[in-house]
Amino acid sequence: MNLDNPVAVKFSQAAATYKQHDVLQRITASRLIKLANTEYNADKKTGLTGHLLDLGCGPGTDFESNHCQLTKVTAVDLSPQMLNVVQQSFPQYHTVCADAANLPITANSMDSIYSNLVLQWCDELTQVFNELNRVIKPQGQAFISVVSDGSLSQLETLGLGHNSFRHLDDIIAAIDTEKWQILSAETTTEQVHFADLKALLYSIKGVGASVNEYQDKSLTDKKTNRLRGRKDWLALMDKAESLREANGLPLSYNISYLQLGKR
Ligand SMILES: C[S@@+](CC[C@H](N)C(=O)[O-])C[C@H]1O[C@@H](n2cnc3c(N)ncnc32)[C@H](O)[C@@H]1O
């Protein structure tokens, strides 16, 4: 395990159970693939084609059953445990343990890039976009989804805090438009539903976000600012029930989808 990096540690711990809580990831993956697999891209032989870099691959994505015509997949992740899962599920993929901001990959070697729900964890976003630009061939396209500002509003209603996310404008500001053409950029709200509060909170862990503090003082021990135990947990579950919809307990994410072309 990469013990120097808290993000790698967090995702390595989640690797074994990740697929049980990846509802959001599957929704955003299918949107990204749809964005790439257009008739226009097929005619131009662009989109998710040739040698693909899957940046922040997690346990890996089945591109073949999603009708992507790829010749090779290089799957990159910070977490060695995630890459172990990739090797089990997709032995044909080439795996690389690396940070998005510093890729041990030859310049101009990738035909396309896919990155689903990863860049929200990258502090040096400009460097990451520059690095992606370095490794992709001219005219190659990158398809990227990022968790953005305004996500997880239900947690605030429950009095729970969480880490913050960038606004789409800040993500765009990190892109060097002399290197990249922004072909599309938009934020969509994706809502997912869960049977109960426990499943909802587990799913957040899978995305890598953290529910880091309890802001509702009536539910907390003033000294630790944490839930005191069963009584607080039951009160929180009650509160969550007031949010319930026909499909279950809702959780919304604002997801920014980007399609970039190397100039
Ligand atoms: C929410 S998961 C998404 C995984 C996968 N893309 C999917 O669609 O299920 C985020 C992944 O990004 C990886 N990651 C986070 N920061 C990274 C970085 N700076 N460089 C490479 N991978 C990173 C994590 O280890 C984790 O596997």
The ligand as a Gaussian input file, in Angstrom:
#p B3LYP/6-31G(d) Opt

LIG

0 1
 C      -14.270000       6.963000      -7.014000
 S      -12.992000       5.911000      -7.553000
 C      -13.431000       5.713000      -9.262000
 C      -12.869000       4.422000      -9.825000
 C      -13.274000       4.106000     -11.268000
 N      -12.829000       5.149000     -12.187000
 C      -14.748000       3.836000     -11.404000
 O      -15.349000       4.352000     -12.338000
 O      -15.304000       3.064000     -10.618000
 C      -11.565000       6.963000      -7.654000
 C      -10.257000       6.213000      -7.978000
 O       -9.271000       7.201000      -8.281000
 C       -8.035000       6.822000      -7.702000
 N       -7.252000       8.049000      -7.523000
 C       -7.510000       9.086000      -6.677000
 N       -6.578000      10.045000      -6.807000
 C       -5.716000       9.618000      -7.770000
 C       -4.523000      10.172000      -8.354000
 N       -4.043000      11.363000      -7.965000
 N       -3.882000       9.460000      -9.305000
 C       -4.346000       8.235000      -9.706000
 N       -5.470000       7.660000      -9.182000
 C       -6.141000       8.342000      -8.229000
 C       -8.444000       6.139000      -6.398000
 O       -7.434000       5.293000      -5.894000
 C       -9.716000       5.380000      -6.831000
 O       -9.440000       4.082000      -7.268000

